């Protein structure tokens, strides 16, 4: 029988694009029809007949679903607790189904997105379920055939071999006495070589593209502590060759890197960086980097279309993180020619923070576990540091504010300093404790005449959020995010950028990040090198203030480890130039 009337009252659409109805009397179930539209997560809510379900004796929730549409669909199941939306108090899994196909979505309490550790959902207080699809220009539909709780309390997800991560000891995969873990090949032949304690590869003549891949025995390599892979090889054949190397990962492949032409007997080292060979250019696929350094699946060696047989000895493969080589202009001027004047230069060299420029209080929209405290902004030794620590206190040290268990420093120039256009640069040392989210960013400020803070800082109406450097410590010290957010944070919200900006620290462990902002153009730099560019008339026309923040969390982070606290986000200087 289809669901009864009382049950259907607990099933409601989550979007105006959605209608729900009982399946025809010949079958149990609920039909969900989704019109084409702009809503991000159209679907249906299922709520208990009371405040919450008590599922404490179970380990998971299953939803059996069928794609009743004519195109493939991604269907997700979300299991909710009550709580602050900033904590994302839910766990979610999804399934991808072809037309007519059926499947079961399983959410294990405490795990999400491929059964990775997620929000610690309380099974005894499940306030609802949400089954939803993704935004689509086409109509979609699916049927919910059943929703059941199962498993035992404390259930653990099965181990996915692809989720295993192996770190290279000392950065070396093989060579120097270590051995190759696993090989795969296409066209070419590869064998371990006792003569080189490495790999001997043979590429037959004129047989098309061929390759040999060195892969982990299980899962992926975690190379987040490095910025490149180096491959040492020798041409042991009878003819010249041009070998090349590429890295593979969950996120995608690196660019091919060619060796110079190798005569018989010649040796070479091929360096494959995680950073792309070109800066990321918004709107141009194939620019920037797609490597995920904590999930590298292979090092691939290739000789394209060899006319004659090629033989190579690969003697070592190792990961490295060399010190950055910095251009002489860095910190002294903008990266482009022009008549520039210094508009702000704070080297934090005095005994106290310049409170004429900086404020240490402000709202915290990003993390409900942390409060800003003036005591966690520390200036000394020519630096300013935002400290993150386990310390009970109130937001902005105000007893009427929210009380939380973690404290952090906060810096902004809101209401004190703004600038429209120019070059904005900061030299910073990132924290390393798990779960932290340091950022150097800019927000619009239209001035007091615009009204309340939300009106002054509206990212619509020509305004824009510039995330010059946004880092999640789970990524390791060499990767960060650049993002540009605009048109508000609601249904019209838009964003561009890249979460795979790779950087080498300087000799002191600092990175230097900058933004060149001119009408219709935003160009981001790291250590003097262009890393992302966006040309568009929509680029912000509103003056912006500066912010340095370090909450916990983020969209791809791990949990905070109290044993690694306190930690510091150090700012050596902030410099801003304006065209004369």
C-alpha positions as CSV (number, residue, x, y, z in Angstrom):
1,X,0.0,0.0,0.0
2,X,1.2,3.6,-0.5
3,X,1.9,5.8,2.5
4,X,-1.2,6.7,4.5
5,X,-2.5,10.3,4.9
6,X,-0.9,10.8,8.3
7,X,2.5,9.7,7.0
8,X,2.3,12.0,3.9
9,X,1.8,15.0,6.3
10,X,5.3,14.4,7.5
11,X,6.7,14.5,3.9
12,X,7.0,18.1,2.5
13,X,8.9,19.6,-0.5
14,X,12.1,21.4,0.3
15,X,11.7,23.7,-2.7
16,X,9.0,25.4,-4.8
17,X,10.2,23.3,-7.7
18,X,9.2,20.1,-6.0
19,X,6.0,18.1,-5.7
20,X,5.6,14.9,-3.7
21,X,2.8,12.3,-3.9
22,X,2.2,8.7,-2.9
23,X,3.2,6.2,-5.5
24,X,0.3,4.5,-7.3
25,X,-1.7,2.0,-5.2
26,X,0.2,-1.0,-6.7
27,X,3.4,0.0,-4.9
28,X,4.7,1.4,-1.7
29,X,6.7,4.6,-1.9
30,X,6.7,8.4,-2.5
31,X,7.2,10.0,-5.9
32,X,9.3,13.2,-6.0
33,X,9.0,15.3,-9.1
34,X,11.4,18.2,-9.6
35,X,10.9,21.0,-12.2
36,X,13.9,22.5,-14.0
37,X,15.1,25.5,-12.1
38,X,17.8,27.4,-10.1
39,X,17.3,25.9,-6.7
40,X,20.5,24.2,-5.5
41,X,19.2,21.2,-3.6
42,X,15.6,20.5,-4.6
43,X,14.0,17.5,-2.8
44,X,11.8,16.5,0.1
45,X,11.9,16.6,3.8
46,X,10.8,13.7,6.0
47,X,10.2,14.6,9.7
48,X,9.2,12.5,12.7
49,X,5.8,12.4,14.4
50,X,7.2,14.3,17.3
51,X,10.4,16.3,18.2
52,X,12.9,13.6,17.0
53,X,13.5,10.0,16.2
54,X,15.4,8.0,18.8
55,X,17.6,5.7,16.6
56,X,20.2,5.1,19.3
57,X,20.0,1.3,18.9
58,X,21.0,1.5,15.2
59,X,24.1,2.4,13.3
60,X,22.8,3.9,10.0
61,X,19.8,5.0,7.9
62,X,19.1,3.4,4.5
63,X,17.0,5.0,1.8
64,X,16.0,2.8,-1.2
65,X,15.5,5.0,-4.3
66,X,14.7,4.7,-8.0
67,X,15.5,7.2,-10.8
68,X,12.1,7.6,-12.5
69,X,13.4,10.3,-14.8
70,X,14.8,10.1,-18.3
71,X,18.3,11.4,-17.4
72,X,20.9,10.4,-14.8
73,X,20.4,11.9,-11.4
74,X,22.4,12.3,-8.2
75,X,20.3,11.7,-5.1
76,X,21.5,12.5,-1.6
77,X,20.3,11.5,1.8
78,X,20.9,13.8,4.7
79,X,20.3,12.9,8.4
80,X,19.8,15.9,10.6
81,X,20.2,17.0,14.2
82,X,19.0,20.3,15.6
83,X,21.7,22.9,15.9
84,X,23.6,25.8,14.5
85,X,23.7,25.7,10.7
86,X,27.3,26.8,10.8
87,X,28.2,23.5,12.4
88,X,26.5,21.6,9.6
89,X,24.7,19.3,12.1
90,X,24.0,16.5,9.7
91,X,25.6,13.6,7.8
92,X,25.1,13.1,4.1
93,X,25.8,10.5,1.4
94,X,24.7,10.3,-2.2
95,X,24.2,7.9,-5.1
96,X,24.3,8.4,-8.9
97,X,21.7,6.6,-10.9
98,X,21.0,6.1,-14.6
99,X,17.4,6.3,-15.8
100,X,15.3,3.4,-14.4
101,X,18.1,2.3,-12.0
102,X,17.6,1.7,-8.3
103,X,20.0,1.8,-5.4
104,X,20.3,2.3,-1.6
105,X,21.9,5.4,0.0
106,X,23.4,4.5,3.4
107,X,24.3,7.2,6.0
108,X,26.3,5.8,8.9
109,X,26.0,8.0,12.0
110,X,29.1,10.2,12.3
111,X,30.3,9.7,8.7
112,X,29.6,11.6,5.4
113,X,30.7,12.0,1.8
114,X,32.1,8.6,1.1
115,X,32.0,7.4,4.7
116,X,34.6,9.9,5.8
117,X,34.4,11.1,9.5
118,X,31.8,13.8,9.5
119,X,29.5,15.5,12.0
120,X,28.9,13.4,15.1
121,X,25.2,13.0,14.6
122,X,23.3,12.1,17.8
123,X,21.3,9.0,16.8
124,X,18.9,9.6,19.7
125,X,17.9,13.0,18.4
126,X,17.3,12.8,14.6
127,X,15.1,15.7,13.8
128,X,14.5,14.9,10.1
129,X,15.7,13.5,6.8
130,X,16.3,15.3,3.5
131,X,16.4,13.5,0.2
132,X,17.5,15.8,-2.6
133,X,18.9,16.1,-6.1
134,X,21.1,18.9,-7.6
135,X,20.3,22.0,-9.5
136,X,19.4,21.1,-13.1
137,X,18.2,22.8,-16.3
138,X,16.2,19.6,-16.9
139,X,13.2,18.1,-15.0
140,X,14.2,15.3,-12.6
141,X,12.2,12.7,-10.6
142,X,12.8,9.8,-8.3
143,X,10.9,7.5,-6.1
144,X,11.6,6.8,-2.4
145,X,10.7,3.1,-1.9
146,X,11.6,2.8,1.7
147,X,13.6,4.5,4.6
148,X,14.8,2.2,7.3
149,X,17.2,2.3,10.3
150,X,19.6,-0.6,10.6
151,X,23.0,-1.8,11.9
152,X,24.2,-1.7,15.4
153,X,25.0,1.3,17.6
154,X,28.6,2.5,17.0
155,X,28.7,1.1,13.5
156,X,31.9,1.7,11.5
157,X,32.0,2.0,7.7
158,X,33.8,-0.7,5.7
159,X,37.4,0.2,4.9
160,X,37.6,1.5,1.3
161,X,41.0,0.6,-0.2
162,X,41.0,3.9,-2.1
163,X,40.7,5.8,1.2
164,X,44.1,4.4,2.4
165,X,46.9,7.0,2.4
166,X,50.6,6.2,2.5
167,X,53.3,8.7,3.2
168,X,56.7,8.5,1.6
169,X,59.4,8.1,4.2
170,X,61.8,11.0,3.7
171,X,60.0,11.8,0.5
172,X,61.5,8.8,-1.4
173,X,59.4,6.3,-3.2
174,X,62.3,4.1,-4.3
175,X,66.0,4.3,-5.0
176,X,68.7,4.2,-2.2
177,X,67.7,0.8,-1.1
178,X,63.9,1.0,-1.1
179,X,61.8,-0.8,-3.7
180,X,59.0,-0.1,-6.1
181,X,55.5,-0.8,-4.6
182,X,53.4,-1.6,-7.7
183,X,53.5,-1.1,-11.5
184,X,51.0,-0.8,-14.2
185,X,51.8,-0.3,-17.9
186,X,50.3,0.2,-21.3
187,X,52.3,-0.9,-24.4
188,X,55.6,-0.5,-22.5
189,X,57.3,-3.2,-20.4
190,X,58.6,-2.6,-16.9
191,X,60.5,-4.7,-14.5
192,X,62.3,-4.1,-11.2
193,X,66.0,-3.8,-11.7
194,X,68.4,-5.2,-9.1
195,X,71.3,-3.3,-10.9
196,X,69.7,0.1,-10.2
197,X,67.5,-0.8,-7.2
198,X,64.9,0.9,-9.4
199,X,63.0,0.3,-12.5
200,X,63.9,-0.8,-16.0
201,X,61.5,0.3,-18.7
202,X,61.3,-0.8,-22.4
203,X,59.2,1.1,-24.9
204,X,58.8,-0.9,-28.2
205,X,59.3,1.0,-31.5
206,X,56.4,2.8,-33.3
207,X,53.5,1.3,-31.3
208,X,51.7,4.5,-30.4
209,X,51.5,6.1,-27.0
210,X,52.9,4.0,-24.1
211,X,53.4,4.5,-20.5
212,X,54.5,2.9,-17.2
213,X,52.8,4.0,-13.9
214,X,54.3,3.6,-10.5
215,X,51.4,3.3,-8.1
216,X,50.8,2.7,-4.4
217,X,50.2,-0.9,-3.3
218,X,46.9,0.2,-1.8
219,X,45.0,3.5,-2.0
220,X,46.9,6.8,-2.6
221,X,50.1,8.6,-1.5
222,X,49.7,11.5,0.9
223,X,52.2,14.1,-0.4
224,X,50.8,17.1,1.3
225,X,54.2,18.0,2.8
226,X,55.7,18.4,-0.6
227,X,55.3,20.6,-3.7
228,X,56.9,18.4,-6.5
229,X,58.0,14.9,-7.5
230,X,61.5,14.3,-9.0
231,X,62.3,11.4,-11.3
232,X,65.9,10.4,-11.9
233,X,66.4,8.3,-15.0
234,X,69.1,7.2,-17.6
235,X,68.8,6.3,-21.3
236,X,70.3,2.8,-21.4
237,X,69.1,2.2,-25.0
238,X,70.8,2.6,-28.4
239,X,68.9,5.7,-29.6
240,X,68.1,9.2,-28.3
241,X,64.8,9.6,-26.4
242,X,62.6,12.3,-24.9
243,X,60.9,10.8,-21.8
244,X,58.3,12.7,-19.9
245,X,56.5,12.5,-16.5
246,X,53.1,13.2,-15.2
247,X,51.4,12.8,-11.8
248,X,47.9,11.4,-11.3
249,X,45.6,12.1,-8.4
250,X,42.0,11.9,-7.2
251,X,41.6,15.6,-8.4
252,X,43.2,15.1,-11.8
253,X,46.5,14.9,-13.6
254,X,49.4,17.3,-13.6
255,X,50.9,18.7,-16.8
256,X,53.4,16.5,-18.7
257,X,57.0,17.5,-18.1
258,X,59.5,16.6,-20.7
259,X,63.2,15.8,-20.2
260,X,65.6,17.3,-22.7
261,X,66.6,15.0,-25.5
262,X,68.7,12.2,-23.9
263,X,71.5,10.6,-25.9
264,X,72.3,7.0,-25.1
265,X,73.9,6.8,-21.7
266,X,72.7,10.3,-20.7
267,X,71.0,11.0,-17.4
268,X,68.3,13.5,-16.4
269,X,66.1,14.6,-13.5
270,X,62.5,15.4,-14.5
271,X,60.7,17.6,-11.9
272,X,56.9,17.4,-11.9
273,X,55.5,20.2,-9.8
274,X,52.0,20.1,-8.2
275,X,51.4,23.7,-9.4
276,X,50.2,24.0,-13.0
277,X,52.6,25.2,-15.8
278,X,50.2,28.2,-16.2
279,X,48.3,30.3,-13.8
280,X,44.6,29.4,-13.3
281,X,42.5,31.6,-15.6
282,X,38.9,31.7,-14.7
283,X,36.7,30.5,-17.6
284,X,39.6,28.7,-19.4
285,X,39.7,25.0,-18.7
286,X,43.1,23.3,-18.6
287,X,44.8,26.2,-16.7
288,X,46.1,26.1,-13.2
289,X,46.4,22.8,-11.3
290,X,44.1,19.9,-10.6
291,X,46.4,17.8,-8.5
292,X,45.2,16.8,-5.0
293,X,48.5,16.4,-3.2
294,X,47.1,14.2,-0.4
295,X,45.7,11.7,-2.9
296,X,48.3,11.1,-5.5
297,X,47.6,7.8,-7.3
298,X,50.5,7.4,-9.7
299,X,53.7,8.7,-11.2
300,X,53.5,8.0,-15.0
301,X,56.5,7.8,-17.3
302,X,55.9,8.0,-21.0
303,X,57.7,8.2,-24.4
304,X,55.2,9.3,-27.1
305,X,55.4,7.3,-30.4
306,X,59.0,6.2,-30.3
307,X,60.4,5.5,-33.8
308,X,63.0,3.2,-32.3
309,X,63.0,1.1,-29.2
310,X,63.7,3.1,-26.0
311,X,65.1,1.7,-22.8
312,X,65.2,3.7,-19.6
313,X,66.5,3.0,-16.1
314,X,64.5,4.9,-13.5
315,X,66.9,5.1,-10.6
316,X,64.9,7.1,-8.1
317,X,61.5,8.8,-7.5
318,X,61.3,11.2,-4.7
319,X,59.0,14.1,-3.4
320,X,60.6,17.4,-2.5
321,X,59.6,20.8,-1.1
322,X,62.4,23.2,-2.1
323,X,62.6,26.7,-0.6
324,X,60.9,29.4,-2.7
325,X,63.1,31.6,-5.0
326,X,61.6,35.1,-4.6
327,X,61.9,38.0,-7.1
328,X,63.7,41.1,-6.0
329,X,60.6,43.3,-6.3
330,X,58.5,41.3,-3.9
331,X,57.5,43.5,-0.9
332,X,59.0,46.6,-2.6
333,X,56.5,47.4,-5.3
334,X,53.5,46.0,-7.2
335,X,54.1,43.3,-9.9
336,X,53.2,45.6,-12.8
337,X,54.7,48.9,-14.0
338,X,53.0,52.2,-13.3
339,X,53.2,55.2,-11.0
340,X,52.4,53.7,-7.6
341,X,52.3,55.2,-4.1
342,X,52.3,53.3,-0.8
343,X,48.8,53.6,0.8
344,X,49.3,51.3,3.8
345,X,52.5,49.8,5.2
346,X,52.3,48.1,8.6
347,X,55.3,45.9,9.6
348,X,53.9,45.4,13.1
349,X,57.3,46.6,14.4
350,X,56.0,48.7,17.3
351,X,55.2,47.6,20.8
352,X,51.5,47.8,20.2
353,X,49.0,47.3,17.4
354,X,48.0,50.3,15.4
355,X,44.4,50.7,16.5
356,X,43.9,53.6,14.2
357,X,44.1,51.1,11.3
358,X,43.1,47.7,12.9
359,X,40.2,46.5,15.0
360,X,40.4,43.3,17.0
361,X,36.6,42.9,17.4
362,X,33.9,42.0,15.0
363,X,31.2,39.5,14.1
364,X,32.0,35.7,13.7
365,X,29.7,34.3,11.0
366,X,32.1,31.4,10.3
367,X,32.4,29.2,13.3
368,X,30.2,28.7,16.3
369,X,32.9,27.0,18.4
370,X,35.2,30.0,18.5
371,X,35.2,33.5,20.0
372,X,37.4,36.5,19.1
373,X,39.5,37.8,21.9
374,X,41.9,40.8,22.0
375,X,44.3,38.8,24.1
376,X,44.9,36.4,21.1
377,X,46.2,39.2,18.9
378,X,49.9,39.4,19.9
379,X,52.3,41.9,18.4
380,X,56.1,41.5,18.9
381,X,59.4,40.7,17.2
382,X,58.2,42.6,14.1
383,X,55.1,40.4,13.6
384,X,51.4,40.3,14.5
385,X,50.1,36.8,15.4
386,X,46.5,35.5,15.6
387,X,46.6,32.8,18.3
388,X,44.2,29.9,18.4
389,X,43.8,28.2,21.8
390,X,41.5,26.2,23.9
391,X,40.2,28.9,26.3
392,X,36.7,29.5,27.5
393,X,35.4,33.0,26.9
394,X,33.0,35.4,25.3
395,X,32.7,36.7,21.7
396,X,34.8,39.9,21.6
397,X,35.4,39.5,25.3
398,X,31.9,40.8,25.9
399,X,30.1,39.0,28.8
400,X,26.8,39.5,26.9
401,X,28.3,37.7,23.8
402,X,28.2,34.0,23.1
403,X,30.5,31.8,25.2
404,X,32.6,29.2,23.5
405,X,35.5,26.9,24.4
406,X,38.1,28.2,21.9
407,X,39.6,31.6,21.5
408,X,41.2,33.2,18.4
409,X,42.7,36.5,17.3
410,X,40.9,38.7,14.7
411,X,42.1,41.6,12.7
412,X,40.1,43.9,10.4
413,X,40.2,47.5,9.1
414,X,36.4,47.8,8.8
415,X,35.3,51.3,9.6
416,X,38.9,52.5,9.8
417,X,40.6,51.9,6.4
418,X,39.4,51.1,2.9
419,X,40.7,51.3,-0.6
420,X,39.2,50.8,-4.1
421,X,41.7,49.2,-6.6
422,X,45.4,48.8,-6.1
423,X,47.8,46.1,-5.1
424,X,47.4,44.4,-1.7
425,X,50.1,42.1,-0.3
426,X,50.8,40.3,3.0
427,X,53.6,38.0,4.1
428,X,52.4,35.2,6.4
429,X,53.4,32.0,8.2
430,X,50.6,29.4,8.3
431,X,49.6,27.4,11.4
432,X,49.9,23.6,11.2
433,X,47.5,22.3,14.0
434,X,44.6,20.2,12.5
435,X,41.3,21.8,11.8
436,X,42.3,25.5,11.5
437,X,41.1,27.9,8.8
438,X,43.4,31.0,8.4
439,X,42.6,33.5,5.8
440,X,43.7,36.9,4.3
441,X,40.7,38.4,2.7
442,X,38.8,41.6,1.7
443,X,35.2,42.7,2.0
444,X,33.3,45.7,0.6
445,X,32.7,48.7,2.8
446,X,30.5,51.5,1.4
447,X,30.9,53.7,4.5
448,X,28.7,54.7,7.4
449,X,26.2,56.4,5.1
450,X,25.2,53.0,3.6
451,X,23.6,51.8,6.8
452,X,24.1,48.7,8.9
453,X,27.2,46.5,8.5
454,X,25.4,44.0,6.3
455,X,24.4,46.9,4.0
456,X,27.9,48.4,4.0
457,X,29.5,44.9,3.3
458,X,26.9,43.6,0.8
459,X,28.7,41.5,-1.9
460,X,25.8,42.4,-4.3
461,X,25.3,45.7,-5.9
462,X,28.8,45.9,-7.3
463,X,30.5,44.5,-4.1
464,X,32.6,41.4,-3.9
465,X,34.5,39.2,-1.4
466,X,38.1,38.6,-2.3
467,X,39.7,35.6,-0.6
468,X,43.4,36.4,-1.3
469,X,44.7,33.4,0.7
470,X,42.3,30.9,2.4
471,X,44.0,27.9,3.9
472,X,42.7,24.6,5.5
473,X,45.4,23.0,7.6
474,X,44.3,19.6,6.5
475,X,45.8,20.4,3.1
476,X,49.3,20.6,4.5
477,X,51.5,23.7,4.4
478,X,51.8,24.1,0.6
479,X,48.2,24.4,-0.7
480,X,45.6,27.1,-0.3
481,X,42.4,28.4,-1.8
482,X,41.6,31.6,-3.7
483,X,37.9,32.6,-4.1
484,X,35.8,35.5,-5.3
485,X,32.3,35.6,-4.0
486,X,29.6,37.9,-5.3
487,X,25.9,38.6,-5.7
488,X,25.2,38.0,-2.0
489,X,25.2,34.7,-0.1
490,X,21.7,33.6,-0.9
491,X,20.1,32.0,-3.9
492,X,21.9,34.4,-6.3
493,X,25.3,33.7,-4.8
494,X,28.2,33.1,-7.3
495,X,31.8,32.2,-6.8
496,X,34.9,31.6,-8.9
497,X,38.5,30.6,-8.0
498,X,40.7,27.6,-7.3
499,X,41.3,25.4,-4.3
500,X,44.6,24.0,-5.7
501,X,47.0,26.9,-5.4
502,X,50.4,25.3,-4.5
503,X,53.2,27.4,-2.9
504,X,56.7,26.9,-1.6
505,X,57.6,28.7,1.6
506,X,60.6,31.0,1.8
507,X,63.6,30.3,4.0
508,X,61.8,31.6,7.1
509,X,58.7,29.5,6.4
510,X,56.6,32.5,5.2
511,X,54.5,32.9,2.0
512,X,53.7,36.2,0.4
513,X,50.3,36.6,-1.2
514,X,48.9,39.5,-3.2
515,X,46.0,40.8,-5.2
516,X,46.2,43.2,-8.1
517,X,42.8,44.8,-8.4
518,X,41.9,47.2,-11.2
519,X,38.7,47.9,-13.1
520,X,37.5,44.6,-14.6
521,X,40.6,42.7,-13.5
522,X,41.7,40.6,-10.4
523,X,45.1,39.0,-10.6
524,X,46.4,36.9,-7.6
525,X,50.0,36.4,-6.8
526,X,52.0,34.1,-4.5
527,X,55.7,34.7,-3.9
528,X,55.7,37.1,-6.8
529,X,54.3,34.6,-9.3
530,X,50.8,35.0,-10.9
531,X,48.6,32.1,-9.8
532,X,45.1,33.1,-10.8
533,X,43.5,35.7,-13.1
534,X,39.9,36.8,-13.7
535,X,38.9,39.4,-16.2
536,X,35.3,40.4,-16.0
537,X,33.2,43.7,-16.0
538,X,31.6,42.4,-12.7
539,X,34.9,42.8,-10.7
540,X,34.1,44.8,-7.6
541,X,33.8,48.6,-7.9
542,X,33.3,49.1,-4.2
543,X,36.1,50.1,-1.7
544,X,37.3,47.1,0.4
545,X,38.6,46.6,3.9
546,X,41.2,44.0,5.0
547,X,40.6,41.0,7.2
548,X,42.8,38.3,8.8
549,X,40.8,35.5,10.5
550,X,41.4,32.0,11.9
551,X,38.3,30.1,12.9
552,X,38.2,26.3,13.0
553,X,36.4,24.2,10.4
554,X,35.9,24.9,6.7
555,X,34.5,22.8,3.9
556,X,37.3,20.2,3.6
557,X,39.1,20.2,7.0
558,X,39.5,17.8,9.8
559,X,38.7,18.1,13.5
560,X,40.7,20.3,15.8
561,X,43.3,18.5,17.9
562,X,43.5,20.2,21.3
563,X,46.9,18.6,21.9
564,X,48.3,20.6,19.0
565,X,47.1,24.0,20.5
566,X,47.8,26.8,20.8
567,X,48.9,27.6,17.3
568,X,49.6,30.9,15.5
569,X,48.9,32.5,12.2
570,X,51.7,35.0,11.9
571,X,51.6,38.2,9.7
572,X,55.0,39.8,9.0
573,X,53.7,42.8,7.1
574,X,50.7,44.2,5.2
575,X,51.4,46.6,2.3
576,X,49.0,48.3,-0.1
577,X,49.8,50.4,-3.1
578,X,47.6,52.7,-5.1
579,X,48.1,54.2,-8.6
580,X,49.2,57.8,-8.2
